Amino acid sequence: MSSTFDVVADVIAQTSEIPREKITPESHAIDDLGIDSLDFLDIVFALDKKFGIKIPLEQWTQEVNAGKASVEDYFLLKNLCSHIDDLVAKKSA
Amino acid sequence: MRLEYFQMIDRIVDFDAAAGRIHAKAFVPETSPVFEGHFPGYPILPGVLLIETMAQASGFLILGLNGLSRMPFFAGSKKAKFRKFIEPGAELDVYATLTHDGSGFAMTEAKIESNGPICDAELMLRIMDFPAPELVENMRERVRQIGLTPVGDAA
């Protein structure tokens, strides 16, 4: 978990202009860090490459829009890291 | 190229779906209102139109790969470099390669050559449902005009 978070936080800091020290597991990518959808695509691209996965961003967005999930479920960084861990585990299985 | 209509690609030379690669031709017109302003007495193709040309080649690559099921929209470019000026009448070879197939987006590397390297860039395209039925039909017609056979299209 912590290593996944470190990678995610480093990617966000490198992709955006957000200082690394401001990024915590409790940070909300949109509300706290102000990452817009286009910047988030850059971040997802970098995370896809780093972890060798395909983050299902469209599915997540559809679930949020349909009320099946909250924005926090995917965009709170600790939750995002948890989903990434799941995707990596599924890939390895 | 029909610059005023933003139709930059004239013909597909090769579409390799397995490799995620496309090669297209674009013929720069001898005359265009674009050249009257860019620049008086020294007409050259604007760099933004070279970027657009690479983006359209990338877009046709994605349309070819997804069988015209969804529409790619140009969303960003990185590391764009323009190495030589392009004058009216030039013949351009446009190449695009899919480097990442993401969820709702794709990344490509594209370049243009014409007697040597002209420009290159990394491009991002958002891939969305077609927002209008007219656009699907227009794209189907454009794909037919330029000689692209999308994956799954037996025509």
gemmi code that builds the backbone of each chain (N, CA, C; Angstrom):
import gemmi

chains = {
    "A": [
        ("MET", (0.823, -1.209, 0.000), (0.000, 0.000, 0.000), (0.859, 1.262, 0.000)),
        ("SER", (1.821, 1.289, 0.949), (2.636, 2.503, 1.038), (3.475, 2.677, -0.217)),
        ("SER", (3.982, 1.563, -0.771), (4.810, 1.706, -1.966), (3.955, 2.142, -3.150)),
        ("THR", (2.742, 1.603, -3.231), (1.846, 2.051, -4.300), (1.562, 3.540, -4.143)),
        ("PHE", (1.286, 3.957, -2.919), (1.014, 5.379, -2.707), (2.216, 6.232, -3.107)),
        ("ASP", (3.411, 5.789, -2.753), (4.602, 6.578, -3.104), (4.725, 6.746, -4.620)),
        ("VAL", (4.457, 5.669, -5.339), (4.534, 5.745, -6.804), (3.468, 6.710, -7.330)),
        ("VAL", (2.238, 6.559, -6.808), (1.143, 7.426, -7.265), (1.450, 8.886, -6.943)),
        ("ALA", (1.908, 9.124, -5.741), (2.197, 10.511, -5.341), (3.332, 11.096, -6.193)),
        ("ASP", (4.337, 10.291, -6.458), (5.447, 10.770, -7.306), (4.953, 11.102, -8.714)),
        ("VAL", (4.091, 10.233, -9.246), (3.552, 10.475, -10.590), (2.738, 11.766, -10.611)),
        ("ILE", (1.905, 11.961, -9.601), (1.077, 13.179, -9.557), (1.979, 14.414, -9.475)),
        ("ALA", (2.985, 14.338, -8.623), (3.885, 15.488, -8.467), (4.640, 15.784, -9.759)),
        ("GLN", (5.029, 14.714, -10.466), (5.795, 14.912, -11.710), (4.895, 15.381, -12.852)),
        ("THR", (3.644, 14.911, -12.851), (2.744, 15.202, -13.960), (2.085, 16.564, -13.805)),
        ("SER", (1.779, 16.929, -12.554), (1.158, 18.225, -12.296), (2.222, 19.128, -11.653)),
        ("GLU", (1.790, 20.241, -11.143), (2.760, 21.108, -10.457), (2.470, 21.124, -8.964)),
        ("ILE", (1.903, 20.022, -8.483), (1.558, 19.937, -7.068), (2.790, 19.468, -6.289)),
        ("PRO", (3.192, 20.220, -5.245), (4.357, 19.790, -4.460), (4.114, 18.416, -3.849)),
        ("ARG", (5.124, 17.580, -3.910), (5.010, 16.198, -3.431), (4.532, 16.130, -1.981)),
        ("GLU", (5.007, 17.087, -1.140), (4.673, 17.026, 0.288), (3.200, 17.332, 0.561)),
        ("LYS", (2.513, 17.909, -0.404), (1.094, 18.206, -0.211), (0.203, 17.007, -0.522)),
        ("ILE", (0.794, 15.968, -1.107), (0.013, 14.809, -1.541), (0.060, 13.736, -0.451)),
        ("THR", (-1.109, 13.437, 0.102), (-1.182, 12.431, 1.171), (-2.208, 11.356, 0.785)),
        ("PRO", (-2.220, 10.238, 1.493), (-3.233, 9.205, 1.196), (-4.657, 9.718, 1.356)),
        ("GLU", (-4.842, 10.746, 2.184), (-6.181, 11.285, 2.408), (-6.542, 12.365, 1.381)),
        ("SER", (-5.631, 12.696, 0.493), (-5.902, 13.744, -0.503), (-6.953, 13.268, -1.502)),
        ("HIS", (-7.854, 14.172, -1.835), (-8.840, 13.914, -2.897), (-8.270, 14.519, -4.175)),
        ("ALA", (-8.160, 13.698, -5.209), (-7.479, 14.155, -6.431), (-8.119, 15.416, -7.009)),
        ("ILE", (-9.429, 15.498, -6.908), (-10.132, 16.638, -7.511), (-10.309, 17.770, -6.497)),
        ("ASP", (-10.920, 17.446, -5.361), (-11.274, 18.499, -4.402), (-10.058, 19.104, -3.715)),
        ("ASP", (-9.089, 18.264, -3.340), (-7.934, 18.773, -2.595), (-6.786, 19.187, -3.517)),
        ("LEU", (-6.533, 18.368, -4.520), (-5.360, 18.628, -5.368), (-5.724, 19.422, -6.617)),
        ("GLY", (-7.016, 19.515, -6.926), (-7.453, 20.337, -8.057), (-7.045, 19.782, -9.410)),
        ("ILE", (-6.885, 18.478, -9.498), (-6.476, 17.867, -10.772), (-7.694, 17.820, -11.692)),
        ("ASP", (-7.554, 18.366, -12.893), (-8.695, 18.333, -13.817), (-8.654, 17.049, -14.647)),
        ("SER", (-9.696, 16.851, -15.451), (-9.852, 15.568, -16.133), (-8.724, 15.303, -17.125)),
        ("LEU", (-8.240, 16.344, -17.784), (-7.175, 16.137, -18.765), (-5.860, 15.775, -18.070)),
        ("ASP", (-5.562, 16.490, -16.990), (-4.355, 16.155, -16.233), (-4.473, 14.751, -15.646)),
        ("PHE", (-5.693, 14.400, -15.275), (-5.876, 13.062, -14.699), (-5.597, 11.978, -15.736)),
        ("LEU", (-5.911, 12.256, -17.012), (-5.582, 11.286, -18.065), (-4.074, 11.082, -18.154)),
        ("ASP", (-3.324, 12.178, -18.027), (-1.858, 12.062, -18.033), (-1.389, 11.188, -16.872)),
        ("ILE", (-2.023, 11.389, -15.721), (-1.647, 10.613, -14.531), (-2.001, 9.137, -14.736)),
        ("VAL", (-3.193, 8.889, -15.266), (-3.608, 7.500, -15.518), (-2.661, 6.841, -16.524)),
        ("PHE", (-2.292, 7.583, -17.555), (-1.348, 7.063, -18.551), (-0.046, 6.640, -17.865)),
        ("ALA", (0.478, 7.524, -17.026), (1.739, 7.221, -16.333), (1.575, 6.027, -15.392)),
        ("LEU", (0.423, 5.945, -14.694), (0.197, 4.829, -13.771), (-0.001, 3.515, -14.531)),
        ("ASP", (-0.719, 3.572, -15.649), (-0.869, 2.376, -16.496), (0.510, 1.813, -16.849)),
        ("LYS", (1.394, 2.720, -17.251), (2.734, 2.287, -17.671), (3.540, 1.761, -16.487)),
        ("LYS", (3.486, 2.502, -15.375), (4.284, 2.124, -14.191), (3.901, 0.741, -13.676)),
        ("PHE", (2.585, 0.486, -13.635), (2.108, -0.757, -13.019), (1.780, -1.846, -14.052)),
        ("GLY", (1.833, -1.501, -15.331), (1.509, -2.489, -16.361), (0.053, -2.905, -16.335)),
        ("ILE", (-0.832, -1.951, -16.062), (-2.271, -2.237, -15.961), (-3.034, -1.281, -16.866)),
        ("LYS", (-4.342, -1.466, -16.934), (-5.205, -0.521, -17.641), (-6.276, -0.082, -16.649)),
        ("ILE", (-6.067, 1.073, -16.068), (-7.022, 1.588, -15.087), (-8.349, 1.845, -15.796)),
        ("PRO", (-9.438, 1.222, -15.328), (-10.728, 1.337, -16.041), (-11.437, 2.652, -15.741)),
        ("LEU", (-10.821, 3.726, -16.177), (-11.324, 5.055, -15.826), (-12.747, 5.297, -16.322)),
        ("GLU", (-13.039, 4.798, -17.514), (-14.384, 5.011, -18.052), (-15.435, 4.279, -17.209)),
        ("GLN", (-15.115, 3.068, -16.812), (-16.042, 2.298, -15.980), (-16.259, 3.010, -14.646)),
        ("TRP", (-15.189, 3.509, -14.055), (-15.307, 4.216, -12.777), (-16.189, 5.458, -12.937)),
        ("THR", (-15.946, 6.191, -14.011), (-16.726, 7.414, -14.248), (-18.206, 7.082, -14.421)),
        ("GLN", (-18.471, 6.000, -15.161), (-19.871, 5.590, -15.362), (-20.523, 5.200, -14.043)),
        ("GLU", (-19.783, 4.508, -13.197), (-20.326, 4.092, -11.902), (-20.643, 5.311, -11.033)),
        ("VAL", (-19.759, 6.296, -11.066), (-19.997, 7.517, -10.280), (-21.204, 8.267, -10.850)),
        ("ASN", (-21.251, 8.393, -12.159), (-22.374, 9.116, -12.780), (-23.716, 8.419, -12.544)),
        ("ALA", (-23.667, 7.083, -12.446), (-24.902, 6.319, -12.239), (-25.263, 6.216, -10.758)),
        ("GLY", (-24.436, 6.778, -9.885), (-24.712, 6.729, -8.453), (-24.370, 5.394, -7.815)),
        ("LYS", (-23.637, 4.551, -8.542), (-23.273, 3.238, -7.994), (-22.004, 3.312, -7.149)),
        ("ALA", (-21.291, 4.402, -7.266), (-20.078, 4.607, -6.481), (-19.944, 6.102, -6.213)),
        ("SER", (-19.197, 6.433, -5.179), (-18.974, 7.856, -4.898), (-17.660, 8.288, -5.545)),
        ("VAL", (-17.506, 9.565, -5.708), (-16.251, 10.082, -6.271), (-15.084, 9.659, -5.381)),
        ("GLU", (-15.331, 9.673, -4.061), (-14.271, 9.313, -3.108), (-13.808, 7.862, -3.293)),
        ("ASP", (-14.711, 7.011, -3.735), (-14.344, 5.599, -3.898), (-13.143, 5.426, -4.830)),
        ("TYR", (-13.015, 6.336, -5.787), (-11.944, 6.187, -6.776), (-10.906, 7.306, -6.730)),
        ("PHE", (-11.310, 8.479, -6.262), (-10.407, 9.624, -6.396), (-9.772, 10.084, -5.084)),
        ("LEU", (-10.166, 9.450, -3.968), (-9.384, 9.614, -2.745), (-8.147, 8.744, -2.931)),
        ("LEU", (-6.972, 9.308, -2.720), (-5.765, 8.599, -3.163), (-5.576, 7.239, -2.512)),
        ("LYS", (-5.939, 7.123, -1.228), (-5.765, 5.806, -0.597), (-6.684, 4.773, -1.251)),
        ("ASN", (-7.856, 5.210, -1.702), (-8.766, 4.285, -2.389), (-8.262, 3.977, -3.800)),
        ("LEU", (-7.748, 5.009, -4.460), (-7.167, 4.801, -5.795), (-6.033, 3.779, -5.707)),
        ("CYS", (-5.185, 3.919, -4.679), (-4.061, 2.983, -4.514), (-4.569, 1.569, -4.275)),
        ("SER", (-5.642, 1.458, -3.507), (-6.215, 0.132, -3.237), (-6.723, -0.512, -4.531)),
        ("HIS", (-7.382, 0.292, -5.363), (-7.855, -0.240, -6.650), (-6.683, -0.635, -7.552)),
        ("ILE", (-5.631, 0.154, -7.505), (-4.449, -0.193, -8.310), (-3.862, -1.517, -7.824)),
        ("ASP", (-3.784, -1.689, -6.511), (-3.274, -2.958, -5.958), (-4.128, -4.132, -6.448)),
        ("ASP", (-5.453, -3.914, -6.470), (-6.348, -4.988, -6.950), (-6.075, -5.315, -8.417)),
        ("LEU", (-5.901, -4.280, -9.207), (-5.655, -4.488, -10.636), (-4.325, -5.210, -10.861)),
        ("VAL", (-3.325, -4.836, -10.088), (-2.012, -5.489, -10.209), (-2.132, -6.953, -9.791)),
        ("ALA", (-2.895, -7.207, -8.714), (-3.071, -8.590, -8.245), (-3.808, -9.426, -9.287)),
        ("LYS", (-4.838, -8.830, -9.913), (-5.587, -9.563, -10.944), (-4.690, -9.878, -12.135)),
        ("LYS", (-3.834, -8.937, -12.450), (-2.935, -9.150, -13.587), (-1.964, -10.290, -13.293)),
        ("SER", (-1.519, -10.363, -12.059), (-0.538, -11.380, -11.679), (-1.170, -12.755, -11.511)),
        ("ALA", (-2.493, -12.780, -11.240), (-3.173, -14.053, -10.937), (-3.214, -14.948, -12.164)),
    ],
    "B": [
        ("MET", (-4.959, 17.776, -49.167), (-5.364, 18.581, -48.010), (-6.357, 19.641, -48.441)),
        ("ARG", (-7.414, 19.745, -47.678), (-8.338, 20.869, -47.848), (-8.254, 21.660, -46.543)),
        ("LEU", (-7.324, 22.589, -46.537), (-6.977, 23.253, -45.279), (-8.179, 23.948, -44.657)),
        ("GLU", (-9.006, 24.574, -45.504), (-10.124, 25.358, -44.973), (-11.198, 24.466, -44.357)),
        ("TYR", (-11.192, 23.178, -44.709), (-12.162, 22.232, -44.154), (-11.526, 21.305, -43.108)),
        ("PHE", (-10.255, 21.606, -42.806), (-9.523, 20.779, -41.849), (-9.492, 19.308, -42.266)),
        ("GLN", (-9.474, 19.076, -43.556), (-9.287, 17.717, -44.054), (-7.820, 17.589, -44.457)),
        ("MET", (-7.040, 17.017, -43.564), (-5.597, 17.055, -43.743), (-5.050, 15.797, -44.424)),
        ("ILE", (-5.746, 14.675, -44.260), (-5.236, 13.409, -44.796), (-5.902, 13.121, -46.140)),
        ("ASP", (-5.095, 12.798, -47.145), (-5.636, 12.527, -48.480), (-5.772, 11.042, -48.774)),
        ("ARG", (-4.841, 10.246, -48.287), (-4.863, 8.839, -48.671), (-4.110, 7.999, -47.635)),
        ("ILE", (-4.652, 6.817, -47.364), (-3.949, 5.883, -46.483), (-3.072, 4.981, -47.356)),
        ("VAL", (-1.803, 4.950, -47.046), (-0.860, 4.095, -47.780), (-0.830, 2.707, -47.162)),
        ("ASP", (-0.826, 2.677, -45.823), (-0.756, 1.388, -45.136), (-1.373, 1.513, -43.754)),
        ("PHE", (-2.208, 0.535, -43.409), (-2.789, 0.458, -42.069), (-2.504, -0.934, -41.532)),
        ("ASP", (-1.657, -1.010, -40.505), (-1.268, -2.287, -39.919), (-1.912, -2.378, -38.536)),
        ("ALA", (-3.054, -3.053, -38.475), (-3.804, -3.113, -37.217), (-3.013, -3.875, -36.150)),
        ("ALA", (-2.345, -4.951, -36.549), (-1.618, -5.764, -35.569), (-0.491, -4.961, -34.917)),
        ("ALA", (0.148, -4.133, -35.706), (1.254, -3.335, -35.179), (0.771, -2.005, -34.602)),
        ("GLY", (-0.510, -1.671, -34.839), (-1.040, -0.384, -34.366), (-0.363, 0.788, -35.045)),
        ("ARG", (-0.298, 0.714, -36.382), (0.496, 1.699, -37.126), (-0.236, 2.112, -38.392)),
        ("ILE", (-0.070, 3.379, -38.767), (-0.683, 3.855, -40.016), (0.302, 4.769, -40.745)),
        ("HIS", (0.215, 4.717, -42.069), (1.023, 5.601, -42.930), (0.060, 6.259, -43.901)),
        ("ALA", (0.064, 7.566, -43.935), (-0.871, 8.304, -44.785), (-0.121, 9.318, -45.634)),
        ("LYS", (-0.782, 9.738, -46.709), (-0.240, 10.795, -47.560), (-1.081, 12.055, -47.386)),
        ("ALA", (-0.414, 13.184, -47.457), (-1.104, 14.476, -47.429), (-0.414, 15.382, -48.437)),
        ("PHE", (-1.202, 15.940, -49.338), (-0.647, 16.789, -50.389), (-1.003, 18.241, -50.082)),
        ("VAL", (0.006, 19.026, -49.832), (-0.219, 20.431, -49.467), (-0.655, 21.186, -50.724)),
        ("PRO", (-1.776, 21.936, -50.655), (-2.234, 22.644, -51.859), (-1.247, 23.735, -52.288)),
        ("GLU", (-1.313, 24.045, -53.589), (-0.448, 25.123, -54.104), (-0.938, 26.486, -53.627)),
        ("THR", (-2.273, 26.590, -53.509), (-2.826, 27.875, -53.076), (-3.850, 27.631, -51.964)),
        ("SER", (-3.950, 28.587, -51.069), (-4.932, 28.541, -49.987), (-4.931, 29.907, -49.314)),
        ("PRO", (-6.103, 30.339, -48.821), (-6.119, 31.593, -48.042), (-5.173, 31.533, -46.841)),
        ("VAL", (-4.914, 30.320, -46.350), (-3.996, 30.178, -45.214), (-2.633, 30.783, -45.555)),
        ("PHE", (-2.194, 30.566, -46.798), (-0.862, 31.034, -47.193), (-0.820, 32.544, -47.424)),
        ("GLU", (-2.013, 33.125, -47.600), (-2.028, 34.588, -47.784), (-1.647, 35.304, -46.492)),
        ("GLY", (-1.974, 34.653, -45.367), (-1.624, 35.272, -44.095), (-0.384, 34.679, -43.450)),
        ("HIS", (-0.014, 33.498, -43.856), (1.071, 32.781, -43.175), (2.080, 32.273, -44.191)),
        ("PHE", (2.978, 33.152, -44.746), (3.109, 34.560, -44.445), (3.123, 35.303, -45.777)),
        ("PRO", (2.738, 36.555, -45.806), (2.790, 37.312, -47.065), (4.210, 37.314, -47.647)),
        ("GLY", (4.317, 36.804, -48.856), (5.628, 36.765, -49.513), (6.459, 35.556, -49.138)),
        ("TYR", (6.020, 34.793, -48.111), (6.778, 33.600, -47.715), (5.808, 32.549, -47.180)),
        ("PRO", (5.050, 31.903, -48.092), (4.020, 30.957, -47.642), (4.608, 29.662, -47.100)),
        ("ILE", (4.249, 29.334, -45.865), (4.613, 28.035, -45.272), (3.417, 27.519, -44.477)),
        ("LEU", (3.344, 26.194, -44.368), (2.239, 25.577, -43.637), (2.420, 25.830, -42.134)),
        ("PRO", (1.386, 26.380, -41.469), (1.520, 26.651, -40.025), (1.788, 25.375, -39.229)),
        ("GLY", (2.605, 25.520, -38.199), (2.931, 24.376, -37.352), (1.697, 23.742, -36.737)),
        ("VAL", (0.692, 24.557, -36.383), (-0.511, 23.976, -35.772), (-1.217, 23.041, -36.752)),
        ("LEU", (-1.094, 23.315, -38.048), (-1.728, 22.431, -39.032), (-0.918, 21.149, -39.224)),
        ("LEU", (0.378, 21.232, -38.988), (1.184, 20.001, -38.990), (0.801, 19.132, -37.790)),
        ("ILE", (0.598, 19.765, -36.653), (0.122, 19.024, -35.473), (-1.240, 18.393, -35.777)),
        ("GLU", (-2.136, 19.188, -36.381), (-3.469, 18.682, -36.717), (-3.367, 17.492, -37.680)),
        ("THR", (-2.436, 17.575, -38.612), (-2.255, 16.479, -39.570), (-1.825, 15.205, -38.855)),
        ("MET", (-0.918, 15.343, -37.913), (-0.496, 14.168, -37.141), (-1.633, 13.658, -36.269)),
        ("ALA", (-2.433, 14.579, -35.724), (-3.571, 14.178, -34.886), (-4.616, 13.436, -35.724)),
        ("GLN", (-4.836, 13.903, -36.957), (-5.830, 13.231, -37.803), (-5.340, 11.845, -38.228)),
        ("ALA", (-4.054, 11.732, -38.509), (-3.525, 10.395, -38.822), (-3.708, 9.476, -37.622)),
        ("SER", (-3.451, 10.003, -36.436), (-3.652, 9.222, -35.210), (-5.128, 8.872, -35.045)),
        ("GLY", (-5.994, 9.822, -35.344), (-7.434, 9.580, -35.237), (-7.898, 8.491, -36.185)),
        ("PHE", (-7.411, 8.534, -37.429), (-7.794, 7.480, -38.386), (-7.222, 6.128, -37.953)),
        ("LEU", (-6.041, 6.152, -37.358), (-5.482, 4.906, -36.831), (-6.433, 4.302, -35.790)),
        ("ILE", (-6.927, 5.134, -34.887), (-7.812, 4.632, -33.821), (-9.162, 4.210, -34.404)),
        ("LEU", (-9.684, 4.985, -35.341), (-10.941, 4.588, -35.988), (-10.772, 3.257, -36.717)),
        ("GLY", (-9.614, 3.080, -37.331), (-9.353, 1.811, -38.009), (-9.294, 0.656, -37.026)),
        ("LEU", (-8.690, 0.910, -35.864), (-8.538, -0.156, -34.867), (-9.852, -0.480, -34.165)),
        ("ASN", (-10.684, 0.559, -33.944), (-11.932, 0.294, -33.204), (-13.139, 0.089, -34.125)),
        ("GLY", (-12.872, 0.008, -35.440), (-13.960, -0.261, -36.375), (-15.022, 0.828, -36.396)),
        ("LEU", (-14.614, 2.061, -36.200), (-15.512, 3.221, -36.177), (-16.598, 3.105, -35.099)),
        ("SER", (-16.244, 2.466, -34.002), (-17.234, 2.319, -32.931), (-17.291, 3.538, -32.031)),
        ("ARG", (-16.167, 4.264, -31.923), (-16.127, 5.453, -31.081), (-15.229, 6.489, -31.746)),
        ("MET", (-15.381, 7.745, -31.296), (-14.699, 8.848, -31.973), (-13.497, 9.346, -31.167)),
        ("PRO", (-12.325, 9.406, -31.788), (-11.175, 10.004, -31.115), (-11.150, 11.525, -31.290)),
        ("PHE", (-10.895, 12.213, -30.207), (-10.771, 13.678, -30.249), (-9.379, 14.060, -29.754)),
        ("PHE", (-8.728, 14.955, -30.470), (-7.390, 15.424, -30.109), (-7.450, 16.112, -28.740)),
        ("ALA", (-6.600, 15.659, -27.811), (-6.673, 16.195, -26.450), (-5.364, 16.802, -25.957)),
        ("GLY", (-4.255, 16.481, -26.622), (-3.015, 17.073, -26.137), (-1.819, 16.611, -26.933)),
        ("SER", (-0.758, 17.413, -26.876), (0.481, 17.020, -27.547), (1.666, 17.345, -26.655)),
        ("LYS", (2.688, 16.527, -26.793), (3.911, 16.743, -26.019), (5.101, 16.623, -26.961)),
        ("LYS", (6.134, 17.297, -26.597), (7.416, 17.159, -27.303), (7.268, 17.396, -28.805)),
        ("ALA", (6.411, 18.329, -29.175), (6.266, 18.633, -30.606), (7.490, 19.403, -31.082)),
        ("LYS", (8.050, 18.934, -32.191), (9.218, 19.615, -32.764), (8.993, 19.818, -34.252)),
        ("PHE", (9.284, 21.023, -34.726), (9.150, 21.343, -36.147), (10.550, 21.600, -36.686)),
        ("ARG", (10.954, 20.728, -37.617), (12.360, 20.741, -38.007), (12.620, 21.494, -39.314)),
        ("LYS", (11.611, 21.505, -40.186), (11.784, 22.211, -41.465), (10.474, 22.870, -41.864)),
        ("PHE", (10.548, 23.939, -42.651), (9.346, 24.577, -43.168), (8.747, 23.734, -44.290)),
        ("ILE", (7.410, 23.797, -44.389), (6.712, 23.117, -45.479), (6.078, 24.164, -46.387)),
        ("GLU", (6.428, 24.092, -47.652), (5.931, 25.069, -48.622), (4.741, 24.508, -49.405)),
        ("PRO", (3.955, 25.367, -50.050), (2.828, 24.902, -50.875), (3.304, 23.881, -51.918)),
        ("GLY", (2.450, 22.862, -52.131), (2.779, 21.844, -53.136), (3.562, 20.667, -52.600)),
        ("ALA", (3.936, 20.695, -51.340), (4.748, 19.601, -50.783), (3.916, 18.331, -50.635)),
        ("GLU", (4.594, 17.202, -50.710), (3.959, 15.897, -50.493), (4.447, 15.365, -49.147)),
        ("LEU", (3.506, 15.071, -48.272), (3.875, 14.678, -46.910), (3.575, 13.199, -46.659)),
        ("ASP", (4.496, 12.530, -46.009), (4.254, 11.190, -45.485), (4.005, 11.326, -43.988)),
        ("VAL", (2.816, 10.872, -43.574), (2.403, 11.042, -42.180), (2.319, 9.662, -41.535)),
        ("TYR", (2.981, 9.504, -40.413), (3.015, 8.207, -39.722), (2.492, 8.379, -38.295)),
        ("ALA", (1.728, 7.405, -37.827), (1.303, 7.403, -36.424), (1.339, 5.974, -35.903)),
        ("THR", (1.792, 5.845, -34.665), (1.861, 4.536, -34.008), (1.183, 4.622, -32.647)),
        ("LEU", (0.328, 3.654, -32.372), (-0.337, 3.600, -31.070), (0.685, 3.149, -30.033)),
        ("THR", (0.850, 3.966, -28.992), (1.813, 3.593, -27.946), (1.114, 3.175, -26.662)),
        ("HIS", (-0.149, 3.573, -26.514), (-0.890, 3.156, -25.315), (-2.384, 3.199, -25.590)),
        ("ASP", (-3.048, 2.090, -25.272), (-4.494, 2.006, -25.420), (-5.110, 2.076, -24.032)),
        ("GLY", (-5.472, 3.280, -23.605), (-5.995, 3.470, -22.259), (-7.512, 3.359, -22.222)),
        ("SER", (-8.064, 3.579, -21.040), (-9.514, 3.534, -20.853), (-10.090, 4.909, -21.187)),
        ("GLY", (-10.629, 5.025, -22.403), (-11.190, 6.304, -22.829), (-10.179, 7.265, -23.405)),
        ("PHE", (-8.972, 6.808, -23.597), (-7.957, 7.652, -24.234), (-6.904, 6.766, -24.885)),
        ("ALA", (-6.142, 7.375, -25.768), (-5.041, 6.659, -26.415), (-3.878, 7.623, -26.592)),
        ("MET", (-2.687, 7.054, -26.615), (-1.479, 7.847, -26.863), (-0.844, 7.356, -28.168)),
        ("THR", (-0.360, 8.283, -28.941), (0.340, 7.908, -30.164), (1.652, 8.673, -30.273)),
        ("GLU", (2.533, 8.129, -31.085), (3.710, 8.868, -31.522), (3.517, 9.081, -33.019)),
        ("ALA", (3.667, 10.313, -33.448), (3.420, 10.619, -34.853), (4.574, 11.441, -35.416)),
        ("LYS", (4.718, 11.335, -36.729), (5.764, 12.131, -37.381), (5.362, 12.395, -38.818)),
        ("ILE", (5.956, 13.427, -39.379), (5.747, 13.753, -40.792), (7.125, 13.839, -41.457)),
        ("GLU", (7.199, 13.235, -42.645), (8.432, 13.303, -43.436), (8.123, 13.851, -44.824)),
        ("SER", (9.066, 14.539, -45.381), (8.970, 15.008, -46.763), (10.404, 15.318, -47.203)),
        ("ASN", (11.015, 14.374, -47.858), (12.447, 14.483, -48.135), (13.226, 14.685, -46.838)),
        ("GLY", (12.896, 13.880, -45.844), (13.549, 13.979, -44.539), (12.545, 14.339, -43.456)),
        ("PRO", (12.993, 14.318, -42.208), (12.088, 14.590, -41.089), (11.575, 16.035, -41.111)),
        ("ILE", (10.269, 16.172, -40.872), (9.649, 17.503, -40.815), (9.244, 17.841, -39.387)),
        ("CYS", (8.510, 16.943, -38.752), (8.068, 17.203, -37.387), (7.686, 15.887, -36.725)),
        ("ASP", (7.614, 15.919, -35.400), (7.183, 14.746, -34.651), (6.622, 15.201, -33.310)),
        ("ALA", (5.799, 14.331, -32.707), (5.160, 14.672, -31.434), (4.558, 13.430, -30.808)),
        ("GLU", (4.313, 13.531, -29.513), (3.499, 12.539, -28.821), (2.116, 13.156, -28.651)),
        ("LEU", (1.095, 12.383, -28.970), (-0.269, 12.939, -28.964), (-1.177, 12.130, -28.049)),
        ("MET", (-2.127, 12.844, -27.449), (-3.163, 12.181, -26.660), (-4.515, 12.429, -27.321)),
        ("LEU", (-5.303, 11.358, -27.414), (-6.660, 11.494, -27.958), (-7.653, 10.918, -26.958)),
        ("ARG", (-8.691, 11.663, -26.714), (-9.802, 11.126, -25.927), (-10.693, 10.325, -26.857)),
        ("ILE", (-11.183, 9.202, -26.383), (-12.040, 8.367, -27.215), (-13.419, 8.323, -26.565)),
        ("MET", (-14.394, 8.827, -27.307), (-15.737, 8.997, -26.745), (-16.776, 8.420, -27.692)),
        ("ASP", (-17.982, 8.204, -27.153), (-19.085, 7.810, -28.025), (-19.321, 8.919, -29.039)),
        ("PHE", (-19.736, 8.546, -30.246), (-20.035, 9.559, -31.253), (-21.142, 10.472, -30.723)),
        ("PRO", (-20.896, 11.779, -30.702), (-21.886, 12.691, -30.122), (-23.043, 13.009, -31.065)),
        ("ALA", (-22.915, 12.654, -32.339), (-23.986, 12.960, -33.300), (-23.975, 11.916, -34.404)),
        ("PRO", (-25.141, 11.448, -34.834), (-25.180, 10.436, -35.905), (-24.571, 10.944, -37.213)),
        ("GLU", (-24.675, 12.266, -37.449), (-24.082, 12.814, -38.679), (-22.579, 12.595, -38.693)),
        ("LEU", (-21.971, 12.654, -37.509), (-20.520, 12.514, -37.431), (-20.094, 11.084, -37.782)),
        ("VAL", (-20.868, 10.109, -37.351), (-20.552, 8.719, -37.708), (-20.555, 8.575, -39.221)),
        ("GLU", (-21.613, 9.099, -39.838), (-21.736, 8.976, -41.289), (-20.615, 9.721, -41.997)),
        ("ASN", (-20.293, 10.907, -41.468), (-19.217, 11.691, -42.067), (-17.888, 10.937, -41.978)),
        ("MET", (-17.621, 10.352, -40.832), (-16.370, 9.615, -40.652), (-16.329, 8.377, -41.545)),
        ("ARG", (-17.493, 7.713, -41.665), (-17.562, 6.530, -42.529), (-17.218, 6.923, -43.974)),
        ("GLU", (-17.744, 8.071, -44.389), (-17.483, 8.552, -45.742), (-16.014, 8.964, -45.904)),
        ("ARG", (-15.479, 9.666, -44.908), (-14.083, 10.094, -44.980), (-13.134, 8.887, -45.046)),
        ("VAL", (-13.436, 7.891, -44.238), (-12.607, 6.686, -44.205), (-12.620, 6.007, -45.571)),
        ("ARG", (-13.798, 5.989, -46.181), (-13.910, 5.392, -47.514), (-13.115, 6.213, -48.531)),
        ("GLN", (-13.232, 7.559, -48.420), (-12.536, 8.445, -49.372), (-11.018, 8.243, -49.337)),
        ("ILE", (-10.480, 8.094, -48.143), (-9.019, 8.034, -48.035), (-8.489, 6.603, -48.146)),
        ("GLY", (-9.399, 5.625, -48.247), (-8.961, 4.254, -48.488), (-8.547, 3.498, -47.248)),
        ("LEU", (-9.200, 3.798, -46.141), (-8.923, 3.066, -44.904), (-9.990, 1.993, -44.700)),
        ("THR", (-9.555, 0.753, -44.468), (-10.490, -0.326, -44.151), (-10.372, -0.648, -42.673)),
        ("PRO", (-11.358, -0.212, -41.883), (-11.282, -0.449, -40.438), (-11.351, -1.931, -40.101)),
        ("VAL", (-10.832, -2.277, -38.926), (-10.937, -3.645, -38.427), (-12.414, -4.026, -38.329)),
        ("GLY", (-12.746, -5.214, -38.818), (-14.131, -5.672, -38.750), (-14.993, -5.193, -39.893)),
        ("ASP", (-14.425, -4.373, -40.779), (-15.178, -3.860, -41.921), (-14.811, -4.691, -43.152)),
        ("ALA", (-15.755, -5.449, -43.615), (-15.466, -6.340, -44.740), (-15.489, -5.611, -46.082)),
        ("ALA", (-16.033, -4.374, -46.073), (-16.185, -3.625, -47.335), (-14.835, -3.259, -47.932)),
    ],
}
model = gemmi.Model(1)
for chain_id, residues in chains.items():
    chain = gemmi.Chain(chain_id)
    for i, (resn, *xyz) in enumerate(residues, 1):
        res = gemmi.Residue()
        res.name, res.seqid = resn, gemmi.SeqId(i, " ")
        for name, pos in zip(("N", "CA", "C"), xyz):
            atom = gemmi.Atom()
            atom.name, atom.element = name, gemmi.Element(name[0])
            atom.pos, atom.b_iso = gemmi.Position(*pos), 0.0
            res.add_atom(atom)
        chain.add_residue(res)
    model.add_chain(chain)
structure = gemmi.Structure()
structure.add_model(model)
structure.setup_entities()
